[in-house]
Amino acid sequence: MQASFTDYLKSWPLYALPHHAISRIIFKLTRIESSLVPSAITKFSKAFDVDLSQAVNPDPNSYKTFNEFFTRPIKPALRPIADTELVSPVDGCISQVGAIKDGSIFQAKGHNYTAQALLGGDAEQAKKYADGQFTTIYLSPKDYHRIHMPCAGTLKQQIHVPGRLFSVAPHTARTVPNLFARNERVVALFDTEYGEMAMILVGAINVAAIETVWDGLVTPPQGKKLSRKNYADQKITLKKGKEMGRFNMGSTVILLFTKDAPKFSEKMIAELPLMMGQAIS
């Protein structure tokens, strides 16, 4: 979809905002225990059409903080794991999907970025995905915000890449160059039966808090320098469909696969809604 003038009007003010300062304030506010929390949850759910009946605990009064509600678990029976090679890691909507061409990933019409930039500048790592495939999945405020494995994998490395915190809503994807390679993100590299897989958890304004199940809260408080943690010797293996992390507000997950991985289904097209566990290959 071509960016509209309205898209630019929504996006331009974001350049001037203190992204991290705003996000740290939201971080603190969403962790306050207050009698106002149930009312805030009810209003938020109504405004964003959240289906609370899908939650393990659907009662707004049962949540001590807003973040506890936002990262609520979903009833497992409502998210069966498909019997296919690859499944969706999240509830969300496909932003883009396709081949990685000459190391380039399609963001939106008129905008591409490189796998090397996305992975924190590691040229050798990026070469592994040169002829592979990618999909970018956007999580809206109403979605389930836990992130699961699209296939079984053994963790090799976690990389924290500092950056801005632009919104990752569709209008910014259409207007902000190199959006996903500019925003703060956490990259998890896995060995799978199909070769290496990268899961990139992209932060956004109000979404500066990203967790992984093996490392807890990664950001904040990570600083301004890229950092790596190697896990190759720890043998952390997660089965397909198992939780691997979560956003403490909504954002975007990008999957990178090598050329040896199963191909995405032809049904995988931009703007297709997905549910965690749904077949994508």
C-alpha angles and dihedrals in degrees: 000000000000116000113252130214088253090056090056092047089055094046105042096070090055092071092066098044121103093240099185096043092052092046093050090053091051089047091058096041093053091055098053115114107224143150086240093066097088091050091049090050092050093049093045091049091051094046095049099031095244113182101221092178088076093060121099084235110031096177113104089204091064095067118089095196136021091243090055087058094043093055093041118151119244124228103270093223089064092058107047115180110241119235094241134106095257131027134183111273093209148016106263147094128284110251095181138342134183149089125330101237118200088336092307126128123202114237103169139319106312094009130093132157134190130257087226092059092044092053094052100268099301104146095185092051092048092053089067089067097040094114097024135099138256141194129195116206122193121209115207123206092264095055132101105263105204117105123220138189116273088204136354114289145166115228116243105168144352120211126191112203115191120217148122124316105226117166110267095209116133094263092059092045087057096047113026112079116230089001098165093041090051100049125083110266147169117228119201117192118201137184110226135173086261096053129267121343129194122206112193118195106199120205124215140182108304087012102081093125114088124169135191123198092235098045106026118214106011098175131057113058097035113120137225098283127085111251134192133200120193118215101170093114096046097068095218103177123179124192124229109282096020118131113260101171148328144229117233087214128010125291143131138299121202121196122201121191131181123241090266095064123100111274120252116257117265086239089069103101135147115285093020110142115230136195123210109267095023116137114261099171 
